[in-house]
């Protein structure tokens, strides 16, 4: 009996030693910013020793870095179930909840840390910052319940805004009309890290809001046999990489149409420049330059990941409110020749959704926590059949069988989506029926990935992939304008 017990103890000790070795291996991958391998080896360590809170805590941070907030939240919770004194677990769980917009749950964890460590300045700072957000959200809800909430447009007097004599940048003509000359001047001005005059920025926003508000939730276009459209994925405030796309692939024009598939802003610190450029081209070429909404064209994401802070730093809080109004009018999906469906996130939590259902979506709002609008912005494909809980903590993951049924029901050939960083800039899955395209190379200055865009010809609708690498940008770090809690929580 004693021998068997001793043998069990030896095996357990060996497993613990092996788990520690795997953890060290994972830590090294983490330091190299290879988060996929870090997650792999933390997971192997967990299998060998499932009672070590630190393994779950470390894997939680790796999941945070790869934006798998649902998985990060689950790991932080497991770590705390194993060891309620594991302080990093509270930080990880709070950061996961913050990323998911669950500010009250995050506040509870920061409160716990402050009680345990009353002299910890860092903990106190995070608690105060989170408390401020919870109060702000409560105030915003109170205002939102007032049905008489006016549009920012109603309180603007653009005509009386004067452009100072010492401003030498691009200006719109008397009627506020966008021209290619203005677009080229504006991009050049932005490239030199100069700010567009607020009057011009407001003129663009007011006009693009009016234009977008007239569009359907599902935009339907037909390419002629000889026409080619370029489809780009996430650009995330990487303005200099956007300029590179235009350098490589030509400026937008009536003979060079583009579709940008959401997540124009946040993370990258040149989001204002990206979005004003894209909005400018939408106004210049309304019928051959297309924009779809991503999950980052939303208030919660903008508050946490930098766009709100950037607009306030470069312009005003009022201008951010107008951006928010404009984002709500961005269409949610686009069909090409009735055969290819493009959306930012992916397919749906339930079968049976039709294109007609998409046409009927009331999109002029912040996205709900579930349902087709949420799924279009948030869902992700997975390799196994069926559906599973989302790694992000929002919407779902859908398998090849889900994609096949949806396409058959709606007489489509395949879907194009974005939403996920891919090391090659694109990925083809679900037997060629689900394509991901991502156009922010070396994402956040640390992922080392390529960017890509897709050419689709009207004659055959076969995707042609073009890859590109990151170009240098001025020394402004990604997340420079992000909420300080997100910056600190990712450490």
N, C-alpha and C positions, 0 to 999 in steps of 0.2 A: 504493500500500500504506500509506504513511505517512498519507495523507489519511484512509483508512478507519479507521486506528488512532486518529487524532486525533478523528474523528467519534464513534467508540465511547467515547472518554474523555470527550468533551463530554456525550454522552448519559448516561453513568454519573454524571458530576458533577451533571447536572440531576436525575437520579433521586434521588441522595443528598440534594440540596437540598429536593426535593419531599417526600421521606420525613421530613426534619427538620421541615418545616412541619406535616406531618400529626401528627408526634409532639407538637409544641407544642400543636396543637389537641386532641389526646387528653389531654395533661396538664391542659389547662384544664377539660375535661369531668370528668376525675378529681377535680380540686379542688372542682368543683361537686357531686361525689358522683353524677354521671351515669355510672355504670360501664359501662352497655351501649354508650353512644356512645364512651366512652374505648376500650373493647375494639375497637369498629368501626374507629376511626382508627389505633390501634396496629397492627391487622391490615393496614390499607392501607399503612402505613409498612413493615411487614415484607415485603409483596409487592414494593414498590419497591426495598428494600434488605434482603435476607434474611440479610446477614452482620453485622448490628449487634446485639450481645448486649443492649444497653440496651433495645431495642424489646421483645425477648422478656421481659426482666426486668420492665419496666413493665407489660406485658400480664399477666404472671404475678401481679403484685400486684392488678391489677384483677380477675382471676379469683378470687383469694383473697377479695376483698371481696364477691364474688357467690357464694361458697361452691362454686365450680367447682374443687375441689381437684385433680381428675385433670388438668384442663387446665393449672392453675397449676404442677403438678409437671412436666408435659411441657415447658412454656415455660422454666422455671428450668433444666431439664436441657439444653435446646437452647442457652440463653444460656451455660452453662458449657462446652459443647462448642465454642462459638465463641471463648470467652475464659475460660480456666481461672483467670485472676486477677481475674475480676469478682466481688468479694466479696458484693455484694447478691444475686447468683445463688445463693450457698450459703445465705444467710439465707432467701430465698424457697423454695428446695427443702426446707430444714429445716422451715419453717413448714407447707408442704404436707404433708410426711410426718407432722408432728405432728398435723395436722388429721385425717389418715387413720389415726392410731393406730400409725404405723410409727416407733416411738421410736428404735430402734437405727439406722435409716437416717438419722434427723434428727441423732442424736448424732455420726455420722461427719462430717456437714457442719460442725457446730459445732466439732468437733475440728480440721478443716482450717483454719477461720477463726482459731482460737486459735494454731495453728502459724504461720500467716502473720502474724498480728498479736498477738504475745505480750503486748503492753502495753495491748491494747484491753479495758477493763473490761467493756463491754457484752457482748463476745464471750465473755469468761470467765464472766460471770454466766449467760448462756444455756447454755453448755456444762455448768456445774455443775448448773443446774436440770434440764436434759434427762438428765444422768447420774443424778440422783436418781430421776427417773421410771423410767428403765430398771431401776434396782436394785429399786425398789418393785414394778414389774411382775413381775420375776423372783421376788420374795418372795411376791407374790400367787399366782403360778402354783404355787409350791411348796405353799402352803396349800391351794389348790384341789384338788391331787392327793390330798389327805387326804380319803378318802371319808367320814370321820366328822364333816365340817364341820357344825356345828350352826347352826340358825336363830337369828337375834338374838332372836326371840320366846321361845325357850327360856331365855335368860339374863335376861329382863326380869321384874321384880317390880313391876308397875304399881300393884298395891294398896297397896304400902308407900310409894309416891311421895306426898309430902305437898304440898299446895298452900298456899303461904305466905299468912298473913293479909293481907299488904299487896297481894296480887294481886287486882285488881278486875275482871279480864276474864271472858270467857265460860267456863262450866264445863259439863261433861256431868253428867247426873243420876247417881244411885247405880249404875244398871245400865249406864251408859256409852252410853245410847241417844241418837242424834242426833234433834233436833227442828228444825222450821223456825225456832222462836224462837232456838235456839242458832246456826243458820246465819246468821240476820240479825245477831245480836250479833257473831259472829266476823268477818263481812265488814266491819262497822262498826269493829270493833277493829283489823282489819288496815288499813283505810283511814286510820286515825290513826297508822299505822306502829308499832303495838304488837305484841308477840309473844304468841302463844298459849302457855299454860303447857305445858311439855314433857309433863306427864302426859296432857293432852287430846290432844296431837299423837300420842303413842304409842297412846292408845286408838283414835284414828281409823285409824292405820296397821295395827294388829293386826287390827281388824275388817275393813278393806277387803282385806287380804291373804287372809283366810279367804273372803270373798265372791268375789273375783276368781278364786281357785284352783278354784272350783267351776264356772266358766264354760268353754264350749268355745273353741277357737282361732278358729273362725268362728261368730259370734253371728248367729242368724237370727230376724228379727222380722217381724210382719205388722201393717201399719197398716190400721185400718178406714177405710172410705170418707170418714168425716167427720173423721178424725184428721190432724194435721199435725205433722211433726217438724222441728226446727231442727238443721242440720248446720253445725258450726263447724270451721275449719281450725286451723293453728298459732296458739298464744297466747304461747308463748315468754316466760313470766315477766312479761308486761305486765298486771299485776293490775288497774290502773285502767281499762284498755281492756276487760278481762273484766267488770268491774262495769258498764261502759257497755253492753256487749251485753245484760246482764240488765235494765238500765234501759230500753233501746230495745225489747227483745223479751219482757220479762217474766221473772220468776224461774222456775226449773224447777218443775214440778208434775206431777201425774198427767195433767193436761189440756194441759200444755205441755212435751212431752218434748224432750230434747236429745241430740245425739251430738257429742262432741268428738274430733276425728280426729288425736290425737297431737301430739307436740312441745309439751307443756304447759310445759316447763322449759327452762333454759339461755338465755344471752344477756341477756334481761331480768333485772333484779336483784330482782324480787319473785316469784321462782319458787316459793318455799316457800308464799307466800300463795295463789298460783294453784292449786298442787297440793292443798293442804289443803282449799281451797274445793271443788274438783272432787271430791275423794275424799269430802268431807262430803255433797255432793249425791248421790253414788253410793250411799252408805249410806242416805240418807233416801228415795231413790226408786230402789231397785235394778232395778225393771222398766221404768223409763221415762227413765233417765238413763244414757247409754252412753259408755264411754271406750275408745278404741283406742290401741295402742302406736305411737309414732313412733320414728324413728331416734335421737332425743335422749332416749328413755327407756332409755338404755344407759350402762354404766359409762365407756367410753372418751370418749363425748361429754360426759358430766357432769363428768369430770375436767378436760377442756380448756375447756369453755364456761361454767362458773360454778356449776352446781347443787351439785356436791360442796362447793365452797368456801363457798357460801352456807349450806348446811345445817350445815357445821362452824362457821361464824361465828355462826349464830343458835341452833344447838343443839349436837350432838356428832357425832363420826365414827361412833359406834354407830348414831345415827339415820339417817345416810346409808346405812349398810349395810342397814338395814331398808327404806328407800326402794328400794334396788337390788333387794331380794328381791321387793317388791311389784310393781315395774315388770315383772319377768319373768313375772308372771301376767296382765298386761294382754292381752286378746284382740288378734288381729292383723287381723281383717277382720269386716265385718258386711254381711249381705244384707238388703234391705228388699223384702218382698213377692215374693221370688224373682226380682226383675227389676233391682234396682240393687245393685251391689257397692261398698262403701266400704272403702278402705284408705289408709294414710298415704302410701306411696310410689307404687307402681304395679304394672304387670304383669311378666311373667316372662322370664327369659333364654332359655327354651326353650318351644316350643309344647307343647300337650297337657296343660297343668296344669288339673285339674278342681277344682270346689268340694269334692269328696270328699278330694282331696289336701290342701286347706287345713284341713279338719276334722281330719286326722290329724297335723298339725304338732305336734311336741313343743316348746312355746314357752317352757317354764320354764328359760331359759338366756340367756346373752348371744348375740346373733345371730351366726351363722356368716358367713364371707366370701363365700359364694355359696349358691345354692339358693333355693327359694320363700320361706322366711322372710326372708332377706336382701333379696330383690326387693320383697316387700310393704312393707318399711320404707324402701328406698333408691332404687328405680328412678324414671325420669322419662320422660314422653312426648317425642317429637320429631316434626317435620313430615314428613320423608321416610319412605317405607315401609321396612320391615326393622328391623334393630336395629343399634346402634353402641355403641362404647365409651362408658362413662358420663363425663360432664364432671366428675362428683364423684370418680371413681376407685374407686367401689364400685358393684356391680350393672351395669345397662345402661340404654340409652335405647331405647324401643320406638315403632314407627311406627303409623299408622292401620290398616294391614293386620293387624298383630299384635293390635291391640285388636278389630278386626272378627272375626277368627278365634276369639279367646278368648270373646267374647260369644256368637257363634253356637253354639260347642261347649257352652257352659254355659247357653244359653237365657236370657241376660240382655239388658237394653236398653242400659245404659251403666254406666260406673264414675265414682265421685266420689273424688278424691284431694286431697292437700294438698301439703306438702313444699317448695313453691316460692313465693317472694314474687311477687305479681302486682300491677302498678301500680294496677289497678282493684279488687283484692281477690279477683277470680275470673277464670277464663278458660275458654272452651268451645272444644275442639279435636277433631280426629279425627272430623269430620262430626257433631259433637254427641254422640259416644260416650265422650268423656273430658272430665270437668269438674274443674278445679282450684279449690279454695277456700282462702283464706288469711285468718286473722282477727287478725293482729298489725299494725295500722295504724302508719305511720311506723316501720317495723321498725328496731329498734336506734337509734331516735331520729335516723335519718339518711336513710332511703330515700324518705320522702315519699309512700309508697303508701297507698291506702285499704285498709280491712279489709272483709270481707264474710262473710255467712252465707247459708245456703240454706234455704228452706222447701220441704218435700216433702209434698204432700197424698196421702193414701191413694187418693183417687178417680181420679187420673190420673198421679201420680208425675212431674209436670212440674216441673222446678226453677224456683223463683222466687228471684231474687237480691236481697239487701238489702245496700247499702254503708254504711259509716260511716267517720268520720275519727278520728284519735287525740285523746285528751283529755290534759290536763296531768297530770303525776305529780310526786311529790317529787323533789328534786334528788339522786337516786342514779343515776349513769350506768349504761347497759347494760354488761355484761361487768365490772362492778365486782368480782365474785368469781371471775372467770375465771383460769385459769392464767396466770401472768405472761408465760410464753413466747408464748401466743397474743396477749396484749395488745401485747407488743413486736414480734412477728413481723408483725403487720398494719400496722405503720408503714411 
